[in-house]
Amino acid sequence: MTQGALEIARNLLSVSGRTLHKVGDFELCDLDYRQVCLWAEQFNMTQDGVIKMLVEMTPHEEDPWLLEYHDEYQFSVENGNIKSLRWYFYETPEHAFQLLDGMLLERLCLYGSVKVDLFDGKEINIRLQNLKKLICSGCGIKHINLTLAPQLSLLDCEKTN
Protein backbone atom coordinates (compact mmCIF):
# COMPACT_ATOMS: atom_id res chain seq x y z
CA MET A 1 0.00 0.00 0.00
CA THR A 2 2.76 2.44 0.97
CA GLN A 3 4.77 1.47 -2.11
CA GLY A 4 1.94 2.63 -4.42
CA ALA A 5 1.64 5.96 -2.61
CA LEU A 6 5.40 6.50 -2.85
CA GLU A 7 5.32 5.77 -6.58
CA ILE A 8 2.53 8.30 -7.10
CA ALA A 9 4.40 10.90 -5.05
CA ARG A 10 7.57 10.35 -7.10
CA ASN A 11 5.61 10.84 -10.32
CA LEU A 12 4.21 14.21 -9.24
CA LEU A 13 6.06 17.44 -9.94
CA SER A 14 4.85 20.92 -9.09
CA VAL A 15 5.66 23.68 -11.55
CA SER A 16 4.11 27.15 -11.38
CA GLY A 17 1.34 25.92 -9.11
CA ARG A 18 0.37 23.13 -11.56
CA THR A 19 0.88 19.52 -10.75
CA LEU A 20 2.71 17.60 -13.44
CA HIS A 21 2.90 13.82 -13.60
CA LYS A 22 6.16 12.26 -14.81
CA VAL A 23 5.48 9.49 -17.33
CA GLY A 24 8.44 8.17 -19.30
CA ASP A 25 10.38 11.18 -20.55
CA PHE A 26 7.35 13.48 -20.37
CA GLU A 27 5.67 15.61 -17.71
CA LEU A 28 1.89 15.70 -18.16
CA CYS A 29 -0.74 17.97 -16.64
CA ASP A 30 -3.67 16.36 -14.81
CA LEU A 31 -6.02 16.02 -17.80
CA ASP A 32 -3.41 14.60 -20.16
CA TYR A 33 -2.18 12.26 -17.43
CA ARG A 34 -5.76 11.01 -16.96
CA GLN A 35 -5.93 10.44 -20.72
CA VAL A 36 -2.78 8.30 -20.65
CA CYS A 37 -4.12 6.40 -17.62
CA LEU A 38 -7.37 5.72 -19.50
CA TRP A 39 -5.47 4.27 -22.46
CA ALA A 40 -3.24 2.26 -20.11
CA GLU A 41 -6.30 0.72 -18.49
CA GLN A 42 -7.92 -0.02 -21.86
CA PHE A 43 -4.73 -1.64 -23.22
CA ASN A 44 -3.82 -3.33 -19.94
CA MET A 45 -0.46 -1.53 -20.11
CA THR A 46 1.57 0.73 -17.85
CA GLN A 47 1.44 4.49 -18.45
CA ASP A 48 5.10 4.32 -19.53
CA GLY A 49 4.14 1.59 -22.01
CA VAL A 50 1.43 3.78 -23.52
CA ILE A 51 3.83 6.70 -23.94
CA LYS A 52 6.41 4.41 -25.55
CA MET A 53 3.74 3.09 -27.96
CA LEU A 54 2.64 6.62 -28.91
CA VAL A 55 6.20 7.83 -29.47
CA GLU A 56 7.12 4.81 -31.59
CA MET A 57 3.97 4.66 -33.76
CA THR A 58 4.98 4.74 -37.42
CA PRO A 59 3.07 4.16 -40.66
CA HIS A 60 3.30 0.83 -42.44
CA GLU A 61 5.36 0.68 -45.62
CA GLU A 62 2.18 0.19 -47.67
CA ASP A 63 1.03 3.65 -46.53
CA PRO A 64 3.88 5.89 -47.76
CA TRP A 65 1.59 8.93 -48.02
CA LEU A 66 1.49 9.00 -44.18
CA LEU A 67 5.24 9.65 -44.09
CA GLU A 68 4.68 13.24 -45.22
CA TYR A 69 2.70 13.79 -41.99
CA HIS A 70 4.99 11.71 -39.80
CA ASP A 71 7.06 14.47 -38.18
CA GLU A 72 4.29 17.04 -37.83
CA TYR A 73 1.99 14.59 -36.05
CA GLN A 74 4.74 12.93 -33.98
CA PHE A 75 3.64 12.57 -30.35
CA SER A 76 4.69 15.76 -28.59
CA VAL A 77 4.07 17.45 -25.25
CA GLU A 78 4.46 21.15 -24.43
CA ASN A 79 4.00 22.63 -20.96
CA GLY A 80 2.42 19.39 -19.78
CA ASN A 81 -0.12 19.21 -22.61
CA ILE A 82 -0.18 16.68 -25.44
CA LYS A 83 0.01 18.86 -28.55
CA SER A 84 0.38 16.36 -31.36
CA LEU A 85 -0.79 12.77 -31.70
CA ARG A 86 -0.75 10.05 -34.33
CA TRP A 87 -3.18 7.21 -33.71
CA TYR A 88 -2.73 4.29 -36.09
CA PHE A 89 -5.53 1.83 -35.43
CA TYR A 90 -3.59 -1.12 -36.81
CA GLU A 91 -1.19 -0.72 -33.86
CA THR A 92 -3.84 -0.27 -31.16
CA PRO A 93 -7.04 -2.04 -30.13
CA GLU A 94 -9.86 -0.65 -32.26
CA HIS A 95 -12.25 -0.07 -29.38
CA ALA A 96 -9.80 1.98 -27.35
CA PHE A 97 -9.81 5.36 -29.07
CA GLN A 98 -11.19 7.99 -26.79
CA LEU A 99 -10.08 11.56 -26.16
CA LEU A 100 -11.06 13.37 -23.00
CA ASP A 101 -12.88 16.65 -23.62
CA GLY A 102 -10.85 19.78 -23.04
CA MET A 103 -7.40 18.54 -23.98
CA LEU A 104 -5.23 21.19 -25.65
CA LEU A 105 -4.32 18.93 -28.57
CA GLU A 106 -3.52 20.91 -31.75
CA ARG A 107 -2.70 18.19 -34.32
CA LEU A 108 -4.36 14.79 -34.61
CA CYS A 109 -3.88 12.06 -37.21
CA LEU A 110 -6.30 9.09 -37.09
CA TYR A 111 -5.54 6.28 -39.48
CA GLY A 112 -7.14 2.87 -39.80
CA SER A 113 -7.96 0.09 -42.18
CA VAL A 114 -10.41 1.02 -44.93
CA LYS A 115 -11.80 -2.52 -44.66
CA VAL A 116 -13.13 -1.93 -41.14
CA ASP A 117 -15.69 0.62 -39.94
CA LEU A 118 -13.99 1.41 -36.63
CA PHE A 119 -16.78 3.66 -35.43
CA ASP A 120 -19.77 1.59 -36.65
CA GLY A 121 -21.14 4.54 -38.60
CA LYS A 122 -21.65 6.55 -35.38
CA GLU A 123 -21.11 10.29 -35.31
CA ILE A 124 -17.76 11.27 -33.86
CA ASN A 125 -17.74 14.39 -31.70
CA ILE A 126 -14.44 16.23 -31.54
CA ARG A 127 -14.40 18.52 -28.48
CA LEU A 128 -10.92 20.01 -28.72
CA GLN A 129 -10.91 23.80 -28.55
CA ASN A 130 -7.29 24.11 -29.72
CA LEU A 131 -7.38 21.53 -32.53
CA LYS A 132 -5.98 23.11 -35.69
CA LYS A 133 -5.25 20.10 -37.92
CA LEU A 134 -7.12 16.81 -38.23
CA ILE A 135 -6.37 13.91 -40.54
CA CYS A 136 -8.79 11.00 -40.39
CA SER A 137 -8.12 8.41 -43.01
CA GLY A 138 -9.33 4.86 -43.41
CA CYS A 139 -11.15 4.94 -40.08
CA GLY A 140 -14.67 4.46 -41.39
CA ILE A 141 -15.80 7.80 -39.99
CA LYS A 142 -19.04 8.66 -41.72
CA HIS A 143 -20.21 11.56 -39.56
CA ILE A 144 -17.99 13.97 -37.67
CA ASN A 145 -19.11 16.88 -35.53
CA LEU A 146 -16.47 19.60 -35.40
CA THR A 147 -18.62 22.30 -33.82
CA LEU A 148 -16.46 22.26 -30.70
CA ALA A 149 -13.19 22.50 -32.62
CA PRO A 150 -13.42 26.20 -33.58
CA GLN A 151 -9.73 26.64 -34.47
CA LEU A 152 -9.67 23.79 -37.01
CA SER A 153 -8.03 25.05 -40.20
CA LEU A 154 -7.08 21.76 -41.89
CA LEU A 155 -9.32 18.71 -42.29
CA ASP A 156 -8.08 15.85 -44.46
CA CYS A 157 -10.36 12.81 -44.72
CA GLU A 158 -9.42 11.90 -48.29
CA LYS A 159 -8.96 8.17 -47.77
CA THR A 160 -11.94 7.68 -45.44
CA ASN A 161 -14.63 5.43 -46.83
Secondary structure by P-SEA (a helix, b strand, c coil): caaaaaaaaaaccccccbbbbbcccccccaaaaaaaaaaaaaacccaaaaaaaaaacccccccccccccccccccccccccccbbbbcccccccccccccccccccbbbbbbbcccccccccbbbbccccccbbbbccccccccccccccccccccccccc
